[in-house]
Amino acid sequence: MPLIEFSDRDTLFIYGHFMKKLKTLEKIKSSPDNPIHPESVDQEIELYSSVISTIEKFKPEIKLLGNLM
């Protein structure tokens, strides 16, 4: 699989966007009025968490931003 290289700025943008989306999905999941099928929400949470973990593995210093969000 080819390697994709992102600038630090791009990585920060993607990480921030994914963290924000993950928090939104977690709120949706915990909402009693959840309009989305729980299994779909779980799958999306898993996908966003996977990308976030991958970014954190290659750029551990970015976790500091995650702690601020």
Beta strands, then each sheet from edge to edge (+ up, - down):
end
